[in-house]
Amino acid sequence: MSSCPFHSTDPFREKRTADGVLVSRFQGKEIPLLLRHRDVRAAAADWARFSSDAPFRVPIPSEEDVRSVRQLPVETNPPDHGDYRRIIDPYFRRPKEPEMIREVEGLIRGLLSDAAGQSQIEIVRQFALPIQSRALAHLLNVPQSDAEEWISWGIHVFRDGPNGGAKGQMLERYIHRQLDRALEHPGEDFYSALHRAEFRGRKLTREEQVGFVNLTFAGGRDTIIQTVASLIHHLAVDPDTFARLRAEPGLHASAVEEFFRLLSPLTITARVCPEQTEVRGHTVPADERVALCWASANRDETVFDRPDELRLDRKPNPHIAFGSGPHTCIGAHHARLIARTLLRQLCDQIERIEVLASEAHVEREQTYQRTVGFASLTVRLHPRGAIGG
């Protein structure tokens, strides 16, 4: 049985303390990882030296083989980035609206009630994946029936399964079908909004529309799923924390931020250096990449007191699990709504969580291994008020 991802070993501590950089090889290229909170934030803000205007190369590994379009707005720099981001901001701010909050509360309440009625449930694919997909349907204002197809794609659109290229082509065909439908039958959904949208006085091209939707489905999917699974697992193995959160609901908001900090479900993303650049004694040739290591920055002992501890009331908590600078994750409001709602519903409905089986999801790279959530997690949820619960 695997240990709790929130308390997993920090693989970056030694190099972060020593010189702040870890050089690792990805796809045949050596890429320095910036490890310190200060350095990561500075690079994220300095888009001229550390550019996101690099189609397919912001994710690590890069994604030339799984998609044909630039993901928008993430793979652009200011000022383009801000103008593109404003197009979709209204949808990604919906998690702050009362109607959206009620919809997600009803969704999670129902799924949790159903799960508690079973003798056991596998959390990653049978619970977290449906939450992510169905909550996304609310966010995009599309029918819940659409979520069933998204669930079939797995926990990562490109990397869940042996053929990422085929899955990438499948996703793009799906996106074109939805955009065609919205063009013929416009409504109040996300696809129709992209047809109405303008970028600097002109309509979006089809490639731009596909780029927005591609990011919506491929970005943040697995991170939300792993956050849900890890939160449930932690409350199972740490019943004292579960009891405290049930007794002190005022801690829920700060607890969720601490969960995000410790888990840091996205380990790294890349930036491309347009010119030869020095990063802490390492030379990065022009057009090569630097990685921003969010997971390391979020355990920087110069910023966070006792960084490996889960402190429900940690304040301040300047974590950067959602990134930093102009490219701070546009889906952060959505992720927070899901996590806060789940925590509240667990405290309301569930007395005890029993782990029956688990398999950690481990990122294995050349120079580090890092536990990020679960490949599978089977639990029994004991409802409150049940005999023997």
C-alpha positions as CSV (number, residue, x, y, z in Angstrom):
1,M,0.0,0.0,0.0
2,S,1.5,3.4,-1.0
3,S,2.2,6.3,1.3
4,C,0.3,9.5,1.2
5,P,1.4,11.7,-1.7
6,F,1.2,14.8,0.5
7,H,3.9,13.4,2.7
8,S,6.1,11.8,-0.1
9,T,9.8,12.5,-0.2
10,D,10.9,15.8,-1.7
11,P,13.3,14.6,-4.5
12,F,14.6,18.2,-5.1
13,R,15.7,19.2,-1.6
14,E,19.4,18.4,-2.0
15,K,19.9,20.2,-5.3
16,R,17.6,23.1,-4.3
17,T,19.7,23.7,-1.2
18,A,23.0,23.3,-2.9
19,D,22.8,25.4,-6.1
20,G,19.1,25.7,-7.0
21,V,19.3,23.8,-10.3
22,L,18.8,20.2,-11.4
23,V,19.8,19.3,-14.9
24,S,17.8,16.4,-16.4
25,R,17.4,14.8,-19.8
26,F,14.1,14.8,-21.6
27,Q,13.6,13.5,-25.1
28,G,17.4,13.5,-25.7
29,K,17.9,17.1,-24.5
30,E,19.4,18.3,-21.2
31,I,17.1,20.8,-19.5
32,P,18.0,22.7,-16.3
33,L,15.2,22.7,-13.7
34,L,14.9,25.9,-11.6
35,L,14.2,24.7,-8.1
36,R,13.9,27.7,-5.8
37,H,10.7,29.6,-5.2
38,R,12.3,33.0,-6.0
39,D,14.0,31.8,-9.2
40,V,10.8,30.1,-10.5
41,R,8.7,33.1,-9.9
42,A,11.3,35.4,-11.5
43,A,11.5,33.3,-14.6
44,A,7.7,32.9,-14.9
45,A,7.4,36.7,-14.9
46,D,10.3,37.3,-17.3
47,W,8.6,36.3,-20.6
48,A,11.2,38.1,-22.7
49,R,14.1,35.8,-21.5
50,F,11.9,32.8,-20.8
51,S,9.4,32.6,-23.5
52,S,6.1,30.7,-23.8
53,D,5.8,31.7,-27.5
54,A,6.8,28.1,-28.3
55,P,4.1,25.9,-29.8
56,F,4.2,22.3,-28.5
57,R,7.3,23.0,-26.3
58,V,5.7,24.4,-23.1
59,P,4.8,20.9,-21.8
60,I,7.5,18.5,-20.9
61,P,7.6,16.1,-22.7
62,S,6.9,18.3,-25.7
63,E,3.8,17.5,-27.7
64,E,4.6,17.8,-31.4
65,D,3.6,14.2,-31.9
66,V,0.2,14.5,-30.2
67,R,-1.4,17.7,-31.5
68,S,-1.2,20.0,-34.6
69,V,-2.2,23.3,-33.0
70,R,-0.8,25.9,-30.6
71,Q,-2.6,25.7,-27.3
72,L,-4.2,29.1,-26.5
73,P,-3.6,31.2,-24.6
74,V,-0.8,29.3,-22.8
75,E,1.7,29.1,-25.7
76,T,1.9,32.9,-26.3
77,N,3.6,35.8,-24.7
78,P,2.2,39.2,-23.6
79,P,0.6,41.2,-25.1
80,D,-0.9,38.5,-27.3
81,H,-1.4,36.3,-24.2
82,G,-3.6,38.9,-22.4
83,D,-5.7,39.6,-25.4
84,Y,-6.3,35.8,-26.0
85,R,-6.9,35.2,-22.3
86,R,-9.6,37.8,-22.1
87,I,-11.6,35.9,-24.7
88,I,-12.2,32.9,-22.5
89,D,-12.0,34.6,-19.1
90,P,-15.8,34.8,-18.7
91,Y,-16.1,31.0,-18.9
92,F,-13.2,30.3,-16.5
93,R,-14.6,32.8,-14.0
94,R,-17.9,31.0,-13.8
95,P,-16.8,28.9,-10.8
96,K,-17.2,32.1,-8.7
97,E,-20.8,32.5,-9.8
98,P,-23.6,31.1,-7.4
99,E,-25.2,29.1,-10.2
100,M,-22.0,27.3,-11.0
101,I,-21.2,26.7,-7.4
102,R,-24.7,25.1,-6.9
103,E,-24.2,22.9,-9.9
104,V,-20.8,21.6,-8.7
105,E,-22.2,21.1,-5.2
106,G,-25.1,19.0,-6.5
107,L,-22.8,17.0,-8.8
108,I,-20.3,16.1,-6.0
109,R,-23.0,15.5,-3.4
110,G,-24.7,13.0,-5.8
111,L,-21.5,11.2,-6.8
112,L,-20.3,10.9,-3.2
113,S,-23.7,9.6,-2.1
114,D,-23.6,7.0,-4.8
115,A,-20.1,6.0,-4.0
116,A,-20.9,5.7,-0.3
117,G,-23.7,3.3,-1.2
118,Q,-21.2,0.8,-2.7
119,S,-19.1,-1.8,-0.9
120,Q,-16.0,-0.3,-2.5
121,I,-15.1,2.2,-5.3
122,E,-12.0,2.8,-7.3
123,I,-11.4,6.5,-6.9
124,V,-9.2,7.5,-9.8
125,R,-11.3,6.3,-12.7
126,Q,-14.7,5.7,-11.2
127,F,-15.0,8.8,-9.1
128,A,-12.3,11.5,-9.7
129,L,-12.5,11.2,-13.5
130,P,-16.3,11.6,-13.6
131,I,-16.1,14.6,-11.3
132,Q,-13.5,16.3,-13.5
133,S,-15.4,15.6,-16.7
134,R,-18.9,16.4,-15.4
135,A,-17.8,19.6,-13.7
136,L,-16.1,20.6,-17.0
137,A,-19.4,20.2,-18.7
138,H,-21.0,22.7,-16.3
139,L,-18.1,25.0,-16.8
140,L,-18.4,24.9,-20.6
141,N,-22.2,25.0,-20.4
142,V,-22.7,21.9,-22.5
143,P,-25.0,18.9,-21.9
144,Q,-23.9,16.4,-19.2
145,S,-24.1,13.7,-21.8
146,D,-21.0,15.1,-23.5
147,A,-19.0,14.2,-20.3
148,E,-19.5,10.5,-20.9
149,E,-17.4,10.7,-24.0
150,W,-14.7,12.7,-22.2
151,I,-14.6,10.1,-19.4
152,S,-13.8,7.4,-22.0
153,W,-10.6,9.4,-22.9
154,G,-9.0,8.5,-19.5
155,I,-7.1,10.5,-17.0
156,H,-4.8,12.2,-19.6
157,V,-6.0,12.8,-23.1
158,F,-2.6,12.2,-24.7
159,R,-0.7,10.0,-22.2
160,D,-3.4,7.6,-20.9
161,G,-2.8,4.6,-23.2
162,P,-0.1,3.5,-25.6
163,N,-0.8,5.7,-28.7
164,G,-0.8,9.4,-27.8
165,G,-0.7,10.5,-31.5
166,A,-3.9,8.6,-32.3
167,K,-5.6,10.1,-29.2
168,G,-4.5,13.5,-30.2
169,Q,-6.0,13.1,-33.7
170,M,-9.2,11.8,-32.0
171,L,-9.4,14.8,-29.8
172,E,-8.9,17.2,-32.7
173,R,-11.6,15.4,-34.8
174,Y,-13.9,15.7,-31.8
175,I,-13.2,19.4,-31.4
176,H,-13.9,20.1,-35.1
177,R,-17.3,18.3,-34.8
178,Q,-18.3,20.4,-31.9
179,L,-17.2,23.6,-33.5
180,D,-19.1,22.6,-36.7
181,R,-22.2,21.9,-34.6
182,A,-22.0,25.2,-32.8
183,L,-21.6,27.1,-36.1
184,E,-24.8,25.5,-37.4
185,H,-26.7,25.6,-34.1
186,P,-25.3,28.4,-32.0
187,G,-26.1,28.6,-28.3
188,E,-24.6,29.7,-25.0
189,D,-21.9,27.1,-24.8
190,F,-18.2,27.5,-25.0
191,Y,-17.9,26.5,-28.7
192,S,-20.5,29.0,-29.7
193,A,-18.7,31.7,-27.7
194,L,-15.5,31.0,-29.7
195,H,-17.4,31.6,-32.9
196,R,-18.7,35.0,-31.6
197,A,-15.3,36.0,-30.2
198,E,-13.0,38.5,-31.7
199,F,-9.2,39.0,-31.4
200,R,-8.2,42.6,-32.1
201,G,-11.2,43.3,-34.2
202,R,-11.3,40.1,-36.2
203,K,-13.0,36.7,-35.8
204,L,-10.9,33.8,-34.5
205,T,-9.6,31.5,-37.1
206,R,-10.5,27.8,-36.9
207,E,-7.0,27.0,-35.8
208,E,-7.2,29.5,-32.9
209,Q,-10.6,28.1,-31.9
210,V,-9.2,24.5,-31.9
211,G,-6.2,25.8,-29.9
212,F,-8.4,27.1,-27.1
213,V,-10.5,23.9,-26.9
214,N,-7.4,21.7,-27.1
215,L,-6.0,23.3,-24.0
216,T,-9.4,23.1,-22.2
217,F,-9.5,19.3,-22.6
218,A,-5.8,18.5,-22.3
219,G,-4.6,21.0,-19.7
220,G,-5.3,20.4,-16.1
221,R,-7.3,17.2,-16.5
222,D,-4.9,14.8,-14.7
223,T,-4.0,17.4,-12.1
224,I,-7.6,17.8,-10.9
225,I,-8.0,14.0,-10.9
226,Q,-4.9,13.4,-8.9
227,T,-5.8,16.2,-6.4
228,V,-9.2,14.5,-5.8
229,A,-7.7,11.1,-5.3
230,S,-4.9,12.4,-3.0
231,L,-7.2,14.4,-0.9
232,I,-9.5,11.3,-0.3
233,H,-6.5,9.2,0.5
234,H,-5.0,11.6,3.0
235,L,-8.3,11.8,4.9
236,A,-8.3,8.0,5.0
237,V,-4.8,7.6,6.4
238,D,-5.0,10.7,8.7
239,P,-8.3,10.5,10.6
240,D,-7.2,13.2,13.0
241,T,-7.0,15.7,10.2
242,F,-10.4,14.5,8.9
243,A,-11.9,15.0,12.3
244,R,-10.4,18.4,12.7
245,L,-11.7,19.5,9.3
246,R,-15.2,18.3,10.2
247,A,-15.1,20.2,13.5
248,E,-13.6,23.4,12.1
249,P,-15.1,24.1,8.6
250,G,-13.5,27.5,8.7
251,L,-10.2,25.8,7.9
252,H,-11.4,24.3,4.6
253,A,-10.2,27.1,2.4
254,S,-6.7,27.3,3.9
255,A,-6.5,23.5,4.0
256,V,-7.3,23.2,0.3
257,E,-4.5,25.6,-0.5
258,E,-2.1,23.5,1.6
259,F,-3.2,20.4,-0.2
260,F,-2.4,22.0,-3.5
261,R,1.0,23.2,-2.2
262,L,2.1,19.9,-0.9
263,L,0.8,17.8,-3.8
264,S,1.8,20.3,-6.6
265,P,0.1,18.1,-9.2
266,L,2.0,19.7,-12.0
267,T,5.7,19.1,-11.4
268,I,7.3,21.2,-14.2
269,T,6.6,23.3,-17.3
270,A,9.1,24.7,-19.8
271,R,10.1,28.0,-21.2
272,V,12.2,28.6,-24.3
273,C,15.2,31.0,-24.2
274,P,15.2,33.1,-27.4
275,E,18.9,34.0,-26.7
276,Q,21.7,32.2,-24.9
277,T,21.0,32.5,-21.2
278,E,22.8,31.8,-18.0
279,V,20.7,30.2,-15.2
280,R,22.6,29.7,-12.0
281,G,25.9,28.8,-13.7
282,H,24.3,26.7,-16.4
283,T,24.4,28.0,-20.0
284,V,21.1,27.5,-22.0
285,P,21.7,27.8,-25.7
286,A,19.4,30.0,-27.8
287,D,16.1,28.2,-28.6
288,E,16.6,25.6,-25.9
289,R,14.5,25.1,-22.8
290,V,14.5,25.8,-19.1
291,A,12.0,24.0,-16.7
292,L,10.2,25.8,-13.9
293,C,9.8,23.3,-11.1
294,W,6.6,24.2,-9.3
295,A,6.8,21.2,-7.0
296,S,10.3,22.1,-5.7
297,A,9.4,25.8,-5.3
298,N,6.4,24.8,-3.2
299,R,8.7,23.1,-0.7
300,D,11.4,25.8,-0.5
301,E,12.4,25.9,3.1
302,T,13.4,29.6,2.8
303,V,9.7,30.4,2.0
304,F,7.7,27.8,3.9
305,D,8.3,26.9,7.5
306,R,8.5,23.1,7.9
307,P,7.7,22.7,4.2
308,D,7.1,18.9,4.3
309,E,4.3,19.3,7.0
310,L,0.6,19.6,6.2
311,R,-0.5,22.6,8.1
312,L,-4.2,23.2,7.7
313,D,-4.0,26.9,8.9
314,R,-0.7,27.8,7.0
315,K,-0.8,31.6,6.5
316,P,0.7,33.1,4.5
317,N,0.8,30.4,1.9
318,P,2.4,31.8,-1.3
319,H,2.4,28.5,-3.1
320,I,2.6,28.5,-6.9
321,A,0.9,25.2,-7.6
322,F,-1.2,27.0,-10.3
323,G,1.9,28.7,-11.7
324,S,2.9,32.3,-11.4
325,G,3.1,35.5,-13.5
326,P,1.0,36.2,-16.6
327,H,0.5,32.5,-17.2
328,T,-1.1,31.6,-13.9
329,C,-3.5,28.8,-14.5
330,I,-6.7,30.0,-16.0
331,G,-8.5,26.9,-14.5
332,A,-7.4,27.7,-10.9
333,H,-10.9,28.9,-9.9
334,H,-12.4,25.7,-11.3
335,A,-9.9,23.5,-9.5
336,R,-10.4,25.3,-6.2
337,L,-14.2,25.0,-6.4
338,I,-14.0,21.2,-7.0
339,A,-11.5,20.7,-4.1
340,R,-13.3,22.9,-1.6
341,T,-16.7,21.4,-2.5
342,L,-15.4,17.8,-2.2
343,L,-13.8,18.5,1.1
344,R,-17.0,20.0,2.5
345,Q,-19.1,17.1,1.2
346,L,-16.7,14.5,2.6
347,C,-17.0,16.2,6.0
348,D,-20.8,16.3,5.8
349,Q,-21.4,12.8,4.4
350,I,-18.5,10.5,5.3
351,E,-17.5,9.3,8.8
352,R,-14.5,7.2,7.8
353,I,-12.6,6.3,4.7
354,E,-11.0,2.8,4.5
355,V,-8.2,2.2,1.9
356,L,-8.5,-1.3,0.4
357,A,-5.8,-1.1,-2.2
358,S,-3.7,1.6,-3.8
359,E,-1.0,2.0,-6.4
360,A,1.0,5.2,-6.5
361,H,1.4,7.3,-9.7
362,V,5.2,7.9,-9.8
363,E,6.9,10.2,-12.3
364,R,10.2,8.5,-13.1
365,E,12.7,10.7,-14.9
366,Q,16.4,10.5,-15.4
367,T,17.4,12.4,-12.3
368,Y,14.4,12.2,-10.0
369,Q,11.3,10.2,-9.1
370,R,8.3,11.9,-7.7
371,T,5.0,10.5,-6.4
372,V,2.0,12.5,-7.8
373,G,-1.3,10.9,-6.8
374,F,-2.4,7.4,-7.7
375,A,-2.6,5.1,-10.6
376,S,-5.4,3.4,-8.7
377,L,-7.0,3.8,-5.3
378,T,-9.8,1.6,-4.0
379,V,-11.6,2.6,-0.9
380,R,-14.7,2.0,1.2
381,L,-16.6,5.1,2.2
382,H,-18.4,4.7,5.5
383,P,-21.3,7.2,5.6
384,R,-22.0,9.3,8.7
385,G,-24.8,7.8,10.9
386,A,-24.4,4.3,9.5
387,I,-24.2,1.4,11.9
388,G,-20.6,0.5,12.3
389,G,-19.5,3.6,10.4
